[in-house]
Amino acid sequence: MSSTKSNSKEIKRIAVLTSGGDAPGMNAAIRSVARSCAYYKIQCFGVKRGYQGLISGDLTRLGPRSVNNIINKGGTILKSARSNEFRTKEGRKKAFEVLKENEIDALVVIGGDGSFTGGLIFQKEFGVPVVGIPGTIDNDIYGTSHTLGYDTALNTVVEAVDKIRDTAISHNRLFFVEVMGRDAGHIALNTGIGAGAEEILIPEEDMGLERLLDSLKRSKNSGKLSSIVMVAEGDKIGKNVFELAEYIEENLPDYEVRVSVLGHMQRGGAPTCFDRVLASRMGLKAVESLRDGISANMIGISDGKMVLTPLNKAIKGESAIDRELIRVSEIMRL
Ligand code: F6P
């Protein structure tokens, strides 16, 4: 099923849920869906705790006032959860019954590719029009240059690494900084450039231990007394960040090595203006798409414009790493 008109049935009630890892900007998107529904005289319902809350019927009416003062808040007022029950046909049937009881005509899913997979199967099985808004800090979704939360996470990481650099300089230390991204290197690559890291290890480019060692030796010999190595959590260099640090410390004895795993703080914080505007645009586009009979699609942004991508393509597609950025990072480390 692609971006076909799901049905000509008038959309009078829309439910919205957040699913998967939370991301800054999700609240701004919820706010936009609720306000856009109010604009078009559509009733909006928020589903608590993602698909699990849909199965248990945990819905709340979202009027325009229900979403006051959340545009600047990280996290999601609807909460998020991963639902094993929704992976079963029985679970999805329960969810469908809940939508029917509440006379809900369509569903907006704010989440990542896993959430979209569930939403697409749900639409195919029960005919409920579903539209996806990409909300994940990983930016690993095909069909959009930016997912909600990515810009905020980049700025959060750069701010954190700037602080780490202060102490690295003070002690002539080499820091390995691990960042999120599950199995994508977008956060590591962009923040590595933004924070002036000497090395950036991403799953898309297997740098290899020897090359890393040689590169750090060259940095040292060129007079660098401290260094930052950004490591994407999904990096495949073969060792976890602590083993990596140990290996380098053993082979580069004149470097004092430390590790900093930024972890879940990358998922929090007030969304940047970019993410707030993106969320506001995506929420409106989602509601207008459903009104126009369009479903099984994801809202994305490409060259600054709102675009639609069939969910089956968004799910299967690759969010390729920008090779030009890799070249920039190699030159900037000299
Ligand atoms: O997908 C977003 C993300 O933050 C990934 O970058 C990370 O690997 C994962 O979620 C962590 O999942 P959880 O919050 O379930 O530990």
Residues whose N, C-alpha, C, O or C-beta is under 5 A from the ligand:
A	BS01	F6P	G21 T136 I137 D138 M180 G181 R182
